[in-house]
Amino acid sequence: MISEVAANLLKKAGMEEKSLLAVIEGLYRRCQVVQTDLECHRTASRLRSEHSFSFWDSLIVAAALEANCRRLYSEDMQHGQVVDHRLTIMNPLLAETI
């Protein structure tokens, strides 16, 4: 997801490269970053079969599960959906989420 954030900051927000790198470095310092390895891809494949997630969404959900997250904020996935009885997808743009 860091790549997605970075791409949007560059393209949509027009952030300068130096500032973008500072944001990326800050995310690595403050957050648990889950790399997509073979196990993550296996989980993503299962999630695509069970929930019809897109390829990229399934990788994001698989990484969140691997990191033991309880909530995943996404405006693109189904608000309130619970995955594997432990991860709830929340739309951050809905008032009830705040």
C-alpha positions as CSV (number, residue, x, y, z in Angstrom):
1,M,0.0,0.0,0.0
2,I,3.0,2.3,0.4
3,S,3.4,2.2,-3.3
4,E,-0.2,3.1,-3.9
5,V,0.0,6.0,-1.5
6,A,3.3,7.2,-3.1
7,A,1.9,7.0,-6.6
8,N,-1.2,9.1,-5.6
9,L,0.9,11.7,-3.8
10,L,3.1,12.1,-6.9
11,K,0.3,12.0,-9.5
12,K,-2.8,13.4,-7.9
13,A,-1.3,15.7,-5.2
14,G,1.8,16.8,-7.1
15,M,4.1,16.1,-4.2
16,E,7.8,16.8,-4.8
17,E,10.2,13.8,-4.8
18,K,12.1,14.9,-1.7
19,S,8.9,15.3,0.3
20,L,7.6,12.0,-1.0
21,L,10.7,10.1,0.1
22,A,10.3,11.7,3.6
23,V,6.7,10.4,3.7
24,I,7.8,6.9,2.6
25,E,10.7,6.8,5.1
26,G,8.3,7.9,7.9
27,L,5.9,5.1,7.1
28,Y,8.7,2.5,7.3
29,R,9.8,3.9,10.7
30,R,6.3,4.1,12.2
31,C,4.4,1.1,10.6
32,Q,4.8,-2.6,10.4
33,V,5.5,-3.2,6.7
34,V,4.5,-6.6,5.4
35,Q,6.3,-7.8,2.3
36,T,4.4,-9.8,-0.3
37,D,6.0,-13.2,-0.2
38,L,4.8,-16.6,-1.4
39,E,2.6,-17.2,1.7
40,C,1.0,-13.8,1.1
41,H,0.2,-14.7,-2.5
42,R,-1.3,-18.0,-1.4
43,T,-3.5,-16.2,1.1
44,A,-4.5,-13.7,-1.6
45,S,-5.4,-16.5,-4.0
46,R,-7.6,-18.1,-1.4
47,L,-9.2,-14.7,-0.7
48,R,-9.9,-14.2,-4.4
49,S,-11.7,-17.5,-4.5
50,E,-13.7,-17.0,-1.3
51,H,-14.5,-13.3,-1.6
52,S,-14.1,-12.4,-5.3
53,F,-11.5,-9.7,-4.4
54,S,-9.5,-8.1,-7.2
55,F,-5.9,-9.2,-7.5
56,W,-4.6,-6.0,-5.8
57,D,-7.3,-5.9,-3.1
58,S,-6.6,-9.6,-2.2
59,L,-2.9,-8.8,-1.7
60,I,-3.8,-5.8,0.6
61,V,-6.2,-7.9,2.6
62,A,-3.7,-10.8,2.8
63,A,-1.0,-8.4,4.1
64,A,-3.5,-7.0,6.7
65,L,-4.3,-10.5,7.9
66,E,-0.6,-11.3,8.1
67,A,0.0,-8.2,10.2
68,N,-2.9,-9.2,12.5
69,C,-4.9,-6.1,11.8
70,R,-8.4,-5.9,13.1
71,R,-9.5,-3.1,10.7
72,L,-8.7,-2.3,7.1
73,Y,-9.7,1.1,5.7
74,S,-10.6,1.2,2.0
75,E,-13.1,3.2,0.0
76,D,-13.0,0.5,-2.7
77,M,-14.0,-2.6,-0.8
78,Q,-17.3,-3.5,0.9
79,H,-17.9,-1.6,4.1
80,G,-18.4,-3.8,7.1
81,Q,-17.2,-7.0,5.4
82,V,-15.5,-9.3,7.8
83,V,-12.7,-11.5,6.4
84,D,-11.6,-14.7,8.2
85,H,-13.6,-13.8,11.3
86,R,-11.0,-11.2,12.3
87,L,-10.5,-8.4,9.8
88,T,-13.3,-5.8,9.2
89,I,-13.2,-3.6,6.1
90,M,-14.2,0.0,6.9
91,N,-14.9,2.8,4.4
92,P,-13.1,5.9,5.8
93,L,-15.4,8.2,3.9
94,L,-18.6,7.0,5.7
95,A,-19.6,9.1,8.7
96,E,-20.3,6.0,10.8
97,T,-16.6,5.0,10.4
98,I,-15.3,8.1,12.1
